[in-house]
């Protein structure tokens, strides 16, 4: 008699604290997988191909764990594309945002548009 709420929103706390065995089961080395995710989604990251402009906090250099904060627009590349005035990247970012919203609606449960 229950249902999930499915939504995509601005994120103030995306954790990378997956258990090492789960990351290894997916065929990745845990420390370097977390390192890639931190660099890809953070504005200060070294991943030149990343469109994201999130922010890192609560980083643990020993384990590689961290948390990421950012708006949906920032994490999907819209913020960076607007700053650069890159029309094709703006269009691509908007398509990513729309795809994520559509995915949330089609997952099942109670779809919801949410900001907060």
N, C-alpha and C positions, 0 to 999 in steps of 0.2 A: 504493500500500500504506500510505498514511498517512491520518490523520483529524485534524480540528480538535477541540479541547476548547472547548465553549461553556459560558459561565457568566455569571452576574450576581453581583456581590460588593460589598463595601465598597471604595470607591475612595480610594486615597491619592495618586493622581496622574492626573487627567484633563487632558490637554493640549488647548489650543485653537489649536495651531500649524498649522492647515491653511494650505496655500498660498493666497495671495490670489486667484489665478486660479480655484481651485476654488470659493471662496466666491462670487466674481463670477459664475461659471457657474451657480450656484444662484439667481442673481438678487438677491444681497445685496451691500451695500457692506461690505468686509472689516473695517474698523476698527469700524464701528457694530455689526456682527454680533457681533464678539468682546465689545464693550462690553455688549451685551444679555445674552449668555451669562454673563459674569462677574457682572453685577448680578442675574440671575435665580437663579443657583445659589449665590451666596454670601450668608451671613447679613448681611453689611454692605452688601448691594446696595440699590439704589434702586427695584427693581421691587416695588411694593406688592402685586402679585397673586401673587408667587412664594411657594410653600409650602416652598421649599428652605432649608436652613440649612447649606450647605457653607462652606468656608474657602478664601480665595485665598492663593496664595503664588507666588513667582517672577514677579511682575507686571513687565511691561515697558511703561511708559507711552508710549514712542515708537511701538511697533508695535501695542500693545493686547493682545499675547500675555500669557497667564497660565496657571497651573495651578490646578485645583480639587481640593480634598480633602473627603471626606465619606462617611459611611456610606450604604448604600442607603436606610435608613430616613430619614436626614436629607435626602437629595437628592430623595426621593419625597414628602416633606412629613409623614411620621409624627411626627418629633420635634417640629415646630412644633405640629401638631394636638394632641399629648399635653400639651404645655406649656399650650396655650390651653384644653384640655378640650373641644375641638370634635368631638363625636361623628361628624357627617357627614364631616368632613375626615379623621378617623381611619379611617373605613370606606373612603373614597376612596383614601387612601394605601395601605392594605392591598391594595386591588384593583390599584393600580399595581404594587406589589411582586410580587403573584401573577402579573400579566400579564407582567412582565419575566422572571420565572422560567419561566413557560410558554413564552414566546418563545424563551428560551435552549434549552429542551428540544426545541422543535419545529424549530429551525434546521438540525439535522443535526449530524453529528459525535458526540462523546462528551459527553453532558450531565453536568454536575457541579455540586453545591452546594459553594460555596467561601467561606471567610471567612479573610482574611489578607492 
